[in-house]
Every structure is written in C-alpha cells, then in structure tokens.
Amino acid sequence: MVNINITRVTPADIDQLQKIGRQTFSETFSAGNTEKNMAKYLDEGFSIEKLTTELNNQSSEFYFATFGDEIVGYLKLNFGQSQTELKDNKALEIERIYVVKDFHGKGVGQLLYEKAIKIARQVDADYVWLGVWEENPRAINFYKKNGFVEFDRHIFRLGDDEQIDIMMKLQLDSKQV
C-alpha cells in the first residue's frame, strides 16, 4: 500500500476535480462505449457548471486521494435528498469512487471506501448504497468483497446508450470497518 492522503475537495479545487473526474471516467469506461457517447458524457457530467453545483451542495461531499502532490483518485458521497435514487435520510450513497489506472491494486480505492464508511457512521446512516455498471466486474467484486449485496437494478444513460447498473447496499449494523 502506498502512502495516500484523503482530503476534502473545496470549490477552489474545481479544475483538479474536473481533470481527475474526466481522466478516471475515461480510463474506466472508454473501452466499452462509443467515442461519441463518452465525449457527450464527459462534457456534460464533468462540466465546470455541474461540478460547481455539486460542490456547493451541502448534501454532497467530494474527497481526493493524493500521493505526494498527485491526485490519484476521488470519492463522491450524497446524503438525504441529494442521493440519485433512494433519497433515504438514513442512507448514504457512494456515487463515485474512481482511481487512476496506474494506482489500481494499490489500496487507494479501499482507503476511499473506508472514508465513506467512516462518514456514514458519523452521520448515523443505517446503510450505504451505490450503483455499479453491470459490465464492470472489477468494481462489483470490490464491493462484494466489502460486504455489499445486490438489491435492485436501474438504468444509467451514457449518451444515447441505456446501460444497466446493479444497485448494491451494505447494512452498517451488520459489518464493522
């Protein structure tokens, strides 16, 4: 495991957030999607306007994972009505955990995940949930290894492509981190 620091992202970090967001999303999903759909999603999903709105939302939090001066991953959490689907005040949504490809397998994702669980406990959430693309076995296995179970599915739109996300949850009272 490398020496990684986890820090809260602020509006002053918007350019770095946009850069790491686009880079990691592209690294993770480019191979399985058309160039046109990827470009549309990257432009819309990681626009300065959208990221500014998300950063200023009191019910969402972003965290960077840094190695020295380099941002190597990030985490996005949603609480209450900011959750993308369930909107349960006793839940926390992990909307994103992304790590740059060069740092896969070095424990960065696990550290970001553990930060999410720590925050979920601090806000007294009963469970943590997330959606993960059904064609991303690496992520699915990561969450299963951490005790998540599948409970539903939903549609995720990437450009003009409708994809299936597996919705997974972890009951916090049944597993300590």
C-alpha positions in Angstrom: 0.0 0.0 0.0 1.3 3.4 -0.9 1.2 6.5 1.4 -2.1 8.1 0.4 -3.8 11.2 2.0 -7.6 11.7 1.8 -8.7 15.4 1.8 -12.0 17.1 1.3 -12.4 18.8 -2.0 -13.4 22.5 -1.9 -14.7 24.8 -4.7 -11.2 26.1 -5.1 -10.3 22.6 -6.3 -12.8 22.6 -9.2 -10.2 22.4 -12.0 -8.4 19.4 -10.4 -11.8 17.7 -9.7 -12.8 18.1 -13.4 -9.4 16.7 -14.5 -9.5 13.7 -12.3 -13.1 13.1 -13.0 -12.7 13.1 -16.7 -9.5 11.1 -16.6 -10.7 8.3 -14.4 -14.2 8.0 -16.0 -12.5 7.8 -19.4 -9.9 5.2 -18.3 -12.7 3.1 -16.7 -15.3 3.2 -19.5 -13.8 4.2 -22.8 -13.2 0.6 -24.0 -16.9 -0.3 -23.5 -18.5 2.7 -25.0 -18.6 4.7 -28.3 -16.3 7.8 -28.6 -19.4 9.9 -29.2 -21.2 8.8 -26.1 -18.1 9.2 -24.0 -17.5 12.7 -25.3 -21.1 13.7 -24.6 -21.0 12.3 -21.0 -17.6 13.8 -20.2 -18.7 17.3 -21.5 -22.0 17.2 -19.5 -21.1 15.2 -16.5 -17.9 16.9 -15.7 -18.7 20.5 -16.9 -17.5 23.3 -14.6 -21.1 24.3 -14.1 -22.3 20.9 -13.0 -19.3 20.3 -10.7 -19.7 23.8 -9.1 -23.3 23.0 -8.3 -22.4 19.6 -6.9 -19.5 21.1 -4.8 -21.8 23.8 -3.4 -24.5 21.3 -2.5 -24.5 20.9 1.3 -25.7 17.3 1.0 -22.8 16.1 -1.2 -19.1 15.8 -0.4 -16.1 15.1 -2.6 -12.7 13.8 -1.4 -9.4 13.5 -3.2 -6.9 10.7 -2.7 -3.4 12.2 -3.1 0.0 10.6 -3.4 2.5 13.4 -2.8 1.3 16.3 -5.0 -0.6 14.0 -7.4 -4.4 13.4 -7.2 -4.8 9.7 -7.8 -8.4 9.2 -7.1 -11.6 10.7 -5.7 -14.8 9.9 -3.9 -18.3 11.5 -4.1 -20.9 11.0 -1.4 -24.6 12.0 -1.3 -26.8 12.4 1.7 -30.6 12.8 2.1 -32.4 14.3 -0.9 -29.1 14.6 -2.9 -29.0 10.9 -3.4 -29.5 9.9 -7.0 -32.3 7.5 -6.3 -33.3 6.3 -2.8 -33.4 9.6 -1.1 -33.4 7.9 2.3 -32.3 10.1 5.2 -30.9 7.0 7.0 -28.7 6.1 4.0 -25.5 7.4 2.4 -24.9 7.0 -1.3 -21.4 6.4 -2.7 -21.9 7.9 -6.1 -18.3 7.7 -7.2 -15.1 6.0 -6.2 -12.5 6.3 -9.0 -8.8 5.7 -9.1 -6.3 6.5 -11.9 -5.3 3.3 -13.7 -1.6 3.5 -12.5 -2.8 3.2 -8.9 -5.2 0.3 -9.3 -4.4 -2.5 -6.9 -2.5 -0.2 -4.5 -5.2 0.2 -1.9 -6.4 3.6 -3.0 -10.0 2.5 -3.7 -10.1 0.8 -0.3 -9.0 3.9 1.5 -11.6 6.0 -0.2 -14.2 3.3 0.6 -13.2 3.3 4.2 -13.5 7.1 4.3 -17.1 6.7 3.0 -18.0 4.1 5.7 -16.5 6.3 8.4 -18.6 9.3 7.3 -21.7 7.0 7.0 -21.2 6.0 10.7 -20.6 9.7 11.7 -24.0 10.7 10.2 -25.6 7.6 11.8 -26.6 6.1 8.5 -28.3 2.6 8.6 -26.8 1.6 5.3 -24.7 2.6 2.3 -25.7 2.1 -1.2 -24.4 2.6 -4.8 -24.9 1.7 -8.4 -22.3 -0.1 -10.4 -22.3 -0.8 -14.2 -23.1 -4.5 -14.7 -20.1 -4.7 -17.1 -17.6 -3.6 -14.5 -16.7 -6.8 -12.8 -13.7 -5.3 -11.0 -15.9 -2.8 -9.2 -18.6 -5.4 -8.5 -16.1 -7.7 -6.9 -14.6 -4.9 -4.9 -18.0 -4.1 -3.3 -18.9 -7.7 -2.8 -15.6 -8.2 -1.0 -16.5 -5.3 1.3 -19.9 -6.9 2.1 -22.3 -5.2 -0.3 -25.2 -7.2 -1.7 -27.2 -6.6 -4.9 -30.8 -5.3 -4.2 -32.0 -3.8 -7.5 -31.1 -2.5 -10.9 -31.6 0.8 -12.7 -30.9 2.5 -16.0 -27.8 4.7 -16.4 -27.7 6.8 -19.6 -24.3 7.3 -21.2 -25.0 9.5 -24.3 -27.7 7.6 -26.2 -26.9 4.3 -24.7 -29.1 2.9 -21.8 -27.0 0.7 -19.6 -27.9 -1.3 -16.5 -26.4 -0.5 -13.1 -26.5 -3.1 -10.4 -27.7 -1.4 -7.2 -25.8 -2.7 -4.1 -26.1 -2.0 -0.4 -24.3 -2.6 2.8 -26.2 -2.6 6.2 -23.9 -0.9 8.6 -25.1 -2.5 11.8 -24.0 -5.9 10.4 -20.4 -5.1 9.4 -17.8 -3.1 11.2 -15.0 -1.3 9.4 
